[in-house]
Amino acid sequence: MKIGHKISDWLENHAVTPDYSGWLLAGMTLFFFGSATNTMAGWLYALSGGTLALLGVAAVLPTKSLRSLEVRRRPIVPVSAGDRITIELEIENRAREPKTLLQIADILPFVLGEPVVSPIDLIEPESIYAHTYYLEVPQRGIYRWQEVYLRTAAPLGLFWCRRSHPAKAVAVVYPQVLPLKTCPLIDRIGQEDSPQFYDRSRSQTATEGLTRNLRPYRHGDPTRLIHWRTSARYGELRVRELEVAAGGQEIIICLDSAALWQPAEFERAVTVAASLYFYASKRLLNVKLWTAGTGLVSGNRVVLETLAAVNAGEDTVENRPKLSIIWLTQSSASLSTLSPGSRWILWPLATAETDEKMLVKNDFPGLQIRSDRPLELQLQDSLERAISY
């Protein structure tokens, strides 16, 4: 069966292959011709000749129908994981006659599913037919494919003809970004490690000229930052955000992509990295992303594309910065190598060694991620001080 299927595919791609009705008519033609040979009946010769001519015409017309057709693909707009990508194809008919009863098949990579086959009733002469379909992509990544098939059996339906057209596609699917309202891991950076922070905090109530923005009060905000006049006007507590609190504060989010991860946990880590980056960006902090395969990058689009393409166990092209960082890892041993002032987020291995005992160097604060709780809630939890197994 496999050999027969391969032969049929080769014939359909390079010439034509008979449909079931085509095989049936070919068998009848042989039957009529055999009967005519035995009986010497002229009408049987005429009948077999007529069906043979019909088969010849039916084999030529599908090939002719696919000529003068050109397929182009429009760029695919990036989306986030779980959303639908919009795929737009243009089929140009350069001939002076219409093309009817076609099939178009977009040959997707196997991770996205089976080829998407759609019918086309009519393409007007010397015109462009726009074909659009939607595809839901549940997981982030960069997907590439480059082939589209046009197929037809028109007008008689006795033979199928298929021709391949190059149409390169690149679909970028970004990781999800969690809508964090607060994140102690970001908010408290510098408060415990930098003496300069306290010098700056003393100046926060000194003058109104340092106020950058007013926002609703969040639990844990210092009461000295409450702007009472505005709070009275709005009927809720409003807190001042100051330029000096964010000025010069650099945050580097490092994803331990050179290590081997459990696949599900690595996807959660990528989501966390994207969420932390955009949370820090909204707070106007100087934030960058580091991965083993790309090194330091910044900028919303560059970071999203980097996280869409990152894989666990990739080769290291740039060593980890020797600065205070936010370290996302599944290796508890790597926490002892962090620089002073760093933070960590750890996905503990399900099969941790029972005799392994470890304490985080310098008592760095961080978070342990549990698989039974939503990520969004865990990233808004208070920081932990130490871990042990």
C-alpha positions as CSV (number, residue, x, y, z in Angstrom):
1,M,0.0,0.0,0.0
2,K,2.8,2.4,0.8
3,I,4.5,1.8,-2.5
4,G,1.3,2.3,-4.4
5,H,0.6,5.5,-2.4
6,K,4.0,6.8,-3.3
7,I,3.6,6.0,-7.0
8,S,0.2,7.7,-6.9
9,D,1.6,10.8,-5.2
10,W,4.5,11.0,-7.7
11,L,2.1,10.7,-10.7
12,E,-0.2,13.4,-9.2
13,N,2.7,15.8,-8.6
14,H,4.4,15.3,-12.0
15,A,1.6,14.2,-14.3
16,V,-2.0,13.1,-13.4
17,T,-3.4,10.2,-11.4
18,P,-6.8,8.6,-12.1
19,D,-9.7,9.0,-9.7
20,Y,-11.9,6.0,-9.0
21,S,-14.2,7.0,-11.8
22,G,-11.2,7.3,-14.1
23,W,-10.0,3.8,-13.2
24,L,-13.6,2.5,-13.8
25,L,-13.8,4.2,-17.2
26,A,-10.4,2.8,-18.2
27,G,-11.5,-0.7,-17.3
28,M,-14.6,-0.3,-19.3
29,T,-12.5,0.9,-22.3
30,L,-10.4,-2.2,-22.1
31,F,-13.5,-4.4,-21.8
32,F,-15.1,-2.8,-24.9
33,F,-11.9,-3.1,-26.9
34,G,-11.5,-6.8,-25.9
35,S,-15.1,-7.5,-26.8
36,A,-14.6,-5.7,-30.2
37,T,-11.5,-7.8,-30.9
38,N,-13.4,-11.0,-30.2
39,T,-16.7,-10.1,-32.0
40,M,-15.2,-7.8,-34.7
41,A,-18.2,-5.5,-34.0
42,G,-17.6,-2.0,-35.3
43,W,-19.7,-0.2,-32.8
44,L,-17.6,-1.7,-29.9
45,Y,-14.5,-0.4,-31.6
46,A,-16.2,3.0,-31.9
47,L,-17.3,2.9,-28.2
48,S,-13.8,1.9,-26.9
49,G,-12.3,4.6,-29.1
50,G,-14.7,7.3,-27.8
51,T,-14.0,6.4,-24.2
52,L,-10.3,6.4,-24.8
53,A,-10.5,9.9,-26.3
54,L,-12.5,11.0,-23.3
55,L,-9.8,9.7,-21.0
56,G,-7.1,11.5,-23.0
57,V,-9.0,14.8,-22.8
58,A,-9.7,14.3,-19.1
59,A,-6.0,13.7,-18.4
60,V,-4.9,16.8,-20.2
61,L,-7.4,19.4,-18.9
62,P,-6.5,19.3,-15.2
63,T,-2.8,20.0,-16.0
64,K,-3.8,22.9,-18.2
65,S,-6.1,24.2,-15.5
66,L,-3.3,24.6,-13.1
67,R,-1.1,26.5,-15.5
68,S,-0.7,30.3,-15.3
69,L,-1.4,30.2,-11.5
70,E,1.0,31.8,-9.0
71,V,0.7,31.7,-5.2
72,R,2.0,34.4,-2.9
73,R,1.8,34.6,0.9
74,R,1.3,37.8,2.9
75,P,3.4,38.3,6.1
76,I,1.9,36.7,9.2
77,V,1.3,39.1,12.1
78,P,2.8,37.8,15.4
79,V,0.3,36.6,18.1
80,S,0.5,35.3,21.7
81,A,0.3,31.7,22.6
82,G,-3.3,30.5,22.6
83,D,-4.4,33.1,20.0
84,R,-5.2,32.4,16.3
85,I,-2.8,33.4,13.6
86,T,-4.2,34.8,10.4
87,I,-2.8,33.2,7.2
88,E,-3.4,35.1,4.0
89,L,-2.7,33.6,0.5
90,E,-3.0,35.2,-2.9
91,I,-3.6,33.1,-6.0
92,E,-3.1,35.1,-9.2
93,N,-4.7,33.8,-12.4
94,R,-2.6,35.2,-15.3
95,A,-4.7,33.4,-18.0
96,R,-7.5,34.8,-20.0
97,E,-9.9,32.0,-19.0
98,P,-11.3,31.4,-15.5
99,K,-10.0,28.6,-13.3
100,T,-12.7,26.5,-11.6
101,L,-13.1,23.8,-9.0
102,L,-9.7,23.9,-7.3
103,Q,-8.3,22.8,-4.0
104,I,-5.6,24.7,-2.1
105,A,-3.6,22.9,0.6
106,D,-1.2,24.7,2.9
107,I,1.4,22.2,4.1
108,L,1.9,23.0,7.7
109,P,4.8,21.7,10.0
110,F,3.7,18.6,11.8
111,V,3.6,20.3,15.2
112,L,0.8,22.5,13.9
113,G,-1.3,19.7,12.5
114,E,-2.4,18.3,9.2
115,P,-2.4,20.4,6.0
116,V,-5.3,22.8,5.7
117,V,-7.3,22.0,2.6
118,S,-9.8,24.5,1.2
119,P,-12.0,24.5,-1.9
120,I,-12.0,27.3,-4.5
121,D,-14.9,27.5,-6.8
122,L,-13.8,30.1,-9.2
123,I,-10.8,32.4,-10.0
124,E,-11.7,35.1,-12.5
125,P,-9.4,35.6,-15.5
126,E,-6.4,37.9,-15.0
127,S,-7.3,38.5,-11.3
128,I,-6.1,37.7,-7.8
129,Y,-8.0,35.5,-5.5
130,A,-7.5,36.2,-1.7
131,H,-7.7,33.1,0.5
132,T,-7.7,33.6,4.3
133,Y,-7.9,31.1,7.1
134,Y,-7.2,31.0,10.8
135,L,-5.1,28.7,12.9
136,E,-5.0,28.4,16.6
137,V,-1.5,27.9,18.1
138,P,-1.5,26.8,21.7
139,Q,2.3,27.0,22.3
140,R,4.8,29.8,21.7
141,G,7.5,29.3,19.1
142,I,8.7,30.3,15.6
143,Y,7.1,28.1,13.0
144,R,8.3,27.9,9.4
145,W,6.9,26.2,6.3
146,Q,7.2,26.9,2.7
147,E,4.9,24.9,0.4
148,V,1.4,25.2,-1.0
149,Y,-0.3,22.7,-3.2
150,L,-2.9,23.5,-5.9
151,R,-5.0,20.5,-6.9
152,T,-7.8,19.9,-9.3
153,A,-9.7,17.3,-11.3
154,A,-11.7,19.8,-13.4
155,P,-13.6,19.7,-15.6
156,L,-14.5,16.0,-15.9
157,G,-13.3,14.7,-12.5
158,L,-11.6,11.6,-13.9
159,F,-7.9,12.5,-13.2
160,W,-6.3,14.5,-10.4
161,C,-3.4,16.9,-10.9
162,R,-1.4,18.6,-8.2
163,R,1.3,21.2,-8.4
164,S,3.6,22.6,-5.7
165,H,4.1,26.3,-5.3
166,P,6.8,27.8,-3.0
167,A,5.3,30.2,-0.4
168,K,7.6,30.7,2.6
169,A,5.8,31.3,5.9
170,V,7.2,32.4,9.3
171,A,4.7,32.5,12.1
172,V,6.0,34.0,15.4
173,V,4.0,33.1,18.4
174,Y,4.9,35.0,21.5
175,P,4.7,33.6,25.1
176,Q,1.9,34.8,27.3
177,V,2.3,37.9,29.4
178,L,0.6,37.7,32.8
179,P,-1.2,40.9,33.9
180,L,0.6,41.4,37.2
181,K,-0.8,44.1,39.5
182,T,2.2,43.8,41.8
183,C,5.4,41.8,41.9
184,P,7.5,42.0,45.1
185,L,10.4,40.4,43.2
186,I,10.6,43.6,41.1
187,D,9.2,46.1,43.5
188,R,11.6,45.4,46.4
189,I,14.8,45.3,44.3
190,G,17.4,47.6,45.9
191,Q,15.5,48.2,49.1
192,E,17.6,45.7,51.1
193,D,20.9,45.7,49.2
194,S,21.6,49.3,48.3
195,P,22.4,51.9,51.0
196,Q,21.8,54.6,48.4
197,F,18.1,53.5,48.3
198,Y,17.6,54.7,51.8
199,D,19.3,58.0,51.0
200,R,16.9,58.4,48.1
201,S,13.9,57.4,50.1
202,R,14.6,60.2,52.6
203,S,14.2,62.7,49.7
204,Q,10.9,61.3,48.6
205,T,8.9,63.5,50.9
206,A,11.1,66.5,50.4
207,T,9.5,68.1,47.3
208,E,6.6,67.6,44.9
209,G,8.9,68.2,42.0
210,L,10.2,64.7,42.2
211,T,6.8,63.1,41.7
212,R,6.5,61.2,38.5
213,N,3.0,59.7,38.8
214,L,0.2,59.0,41.1
215,R,-1.2,55.5,41.4
216,P,-3.7,53.7,43.7
217,Y,-2.3,52.5,47.1
218,R,-1.0,49.0,47.2
219,H,-0.4,46.9,50.4
220,G,3.0,47.5,51.7
221,D,3.5,51.1,50.3
222,P,5.0,53.5,52.7
223,T,2.4,55.9,54.2
224,R,4.8,58.8,53.7
225,L,4.2,58.5,50.0
226,I,0.5,58.9,50.2
227,H,-0.7,62.1,48.5
228,W,-3.5,63.1,50.9
229,R,-5.0,65.9,48.8
230,T,-5.5,63.7,45.7
231,S,-6.7,60.8,47.9
232,A,-9.4,63.0,49.4
233,R,-10.4,64.2,45.9
234,Y,-10.8,60.6,44.5
235,G,-12.1,59.0,47.7
236,E,-9.3,56.4,47.7
237,L,-5.6,56.4,48.7
238,R,-3.2,57.6,46.0
239,V,0.5,57.1,46.3
240,R,3.3,59.1,44.6
241,E,5.8,57.4,42.3
242,L,9.1,59.2,42.2
243,E,11.7,59.5,39.5
244,V,14.5,58.9,42.0
245,A,13.0,55.5,43.0
246,A,13.5,54.2,39.5
247,G,16.4,56.3,38.3
248,G,19.5,54.2,37.5
249,Q,17.9,51.0,38.7
250,E,18.8,48.2,36.2
251,I,17.1,44.9,36.2
252,I,18.5,41.9,34.3
253,I,16.2,38.9,34.0
254,C,18.2,35.8,33.2
255,L,16.6,32.6,32.0
256,D,18.8,29.5,32.5
257,S,18.2,28.2,29.0
258,A,21.5,26.3,28.8
259,A,20.3,23.8,31.4
260,L,18.1,20.9,30.8
261,W,14.5,21.4,31.9
262,Q,11.3,19.5,32.2
263,P,9.4,20.8,29.1
264,A,6.3,21.9,30.9
265,E,8.3,23.8,33.5
266,F,10.4,25.5,30.9
267,E,7.3,26.9,29.2
268,R,6.2,28.3,32.5
269,A,9.6,29.8,33.0
270,V,9.4,31.5,29.6
271,T,6.0,32.9,30.6
272,V,7.4,34.2,33.9
273,A,10.4,35.9,32.1
274,A,8.1,37.7,29.7
275,S,5.7,38.8,32.5
276,L,8.6,40.1,34.7
277,Y,10.1,42.0,31.7
278,F,6.9,43.8,30.8
279,Y,6.0,44.5,34.4
280,A,9.3,46.2,35.0
281,S,9.0,48.1,31.7
282,K,5.6,49.5,32.8
283,R,7.3,50.7,35.9
284,L,9.8,52.6,33.7
285,L,12.7,50.5,35.0
286,N,15.8,49.8,32.9
287,V,15.2,46.1,32.3
288,K,17.0,43.6,30.0
289,L,16.7,39.9,29.3
290,W,19.5,37.4,29.1
291,T,19.4,33.9,27.6
292,A,22.3,31.5,27.0
293,G,21.7,31.5,23.2
294,T,21.3,35.3,22.6
295,G,23.0,37.1,25.5
296,L,21.6,40.4,26.7
297,V,18.7,41.9,24.7
298,S,16.2,44.7,25.3
299,G,13.2,46.2,23.5
300,N,9.7,44.8,23.6
301,R,9.7,43.2,20.2
302,V,13.2,41.8,20.4
303,V,12.5,40.3,23.9
304,L,9.3,38.7,22.7
305,E,11.0,37.2,19.6
306,T,13.9,35.9,21.8
307,L,11.5,34.2,24.2
308,A,9.5,32.8,21.3
309,A,12.6,31.1,19.9
310,V,14.4,30.1,23.1
311,N,14.8,26.3,23.9
312,A,16.1,24.5,26.9
313,G,19.6,23.0,26.6
314,E,20.7,25.5,24.0
315,D,24.4,26.4,23.4
316,T,25.8,29.3,25.4
317,V,27.0,32.2,23.2
318,E,27.4,34.7,26.1
319,N,28.2,34.0,29.7
320,R,25.8,35.1,32.4
321,P,26.3,38.7,33.6
322,K,28.3,39.0,36.8
323,L,25.8,41.5,38.2
324,S,22.8,41.3,40.4
325,I,20.1,39.5,38.4
326,I,16.8,37.8,38.6
327,W,17.7,34.1,38.0
328,L,15.1,31.7,36.6
329,T,16.3,28.2,36.9
330,Q,15.4,24.6,37.7
331,S,18.8,23.9,39.1
332,S,19.0,24.6,42.8
333,A,22.8,24.2,42.7
334,S,23.1,27.3,40.5
335,L,21.7,29.6,43.2
336,S,25.0,29.4,45.1
337,T,26.8,31.1,42.2
338,L,24.6,34.3,42.1
339,S,26.1,37.7,42.6
340,P,25.2,39.9,45.7
341,G,21.9,41.6,45.3
342,S,20.4,38.9,43.1
343,R,16.9,37.4,43.2
344,W,15.8,33.9,42.1
345,I,12.8,31.9,40.9
346,L,13.2,28.2,41.2
347,W,11.2,25.4,39.7
348,P,12.1,22.5,42.0
349,L,12.7,19.1,40.4
350,A,10.1,16.5,41.1
351,T,12.8,13.9,41.8
352,A,15.1,15.9,44.0
353,E,17.7,14.0,46.0
354,T,16.5,13.3,49.5
355,D,20.0,13.6,51.0
356,E,20.8,16.9,49.3
357,K,20.8,19.9,51.7
358,M,21.4,23.4,50.6
359,L,21.0,27.0,51.7
360,V,20.9,29.9,49.3
361,K,24.1,31.9,49.4
362,N,23.8,35.2,51.3
363,D,20.2,34.4,52.0
364,F,19.0,35.8,48.7
365,P,15.2,36.2,48.5
366,G,13.3,34.5,45.8
367,L,10.3,32.3,44.9
368,Q,9.8,28.6,44.6
369,I,7.2,27.8,41.9
370,R,4.6,25.2,42.6
371,S,2.8,23.4,39.8
372,D,-0.6,23.3,41.6
373,R,-1.0,27.1,41.9
374,P,-1.5,29.7,39.1
375,L,1.7,31.5,38.1
376,E,0.0,34.9,38.3
377,L,-0.8,34.5,42.0
378,Q,2.7,33.1,42.9
379,L,4.5,36.0,41.3
380,Q,2.6,38.3,43.6
381,D,3.5,36.4,46.7
382,S,6.0,37.6,49.3
383,L,9.6,36.5,48.8
384,E,11.2,33.5,50.5
385,R,14.6,33.6,52.2
386,A,16.0,30.2,51.9
387,I,15.3,26.8,50.4
388,S,16.3,23.3,51.5
389,Y,15.7,19.7,50.5
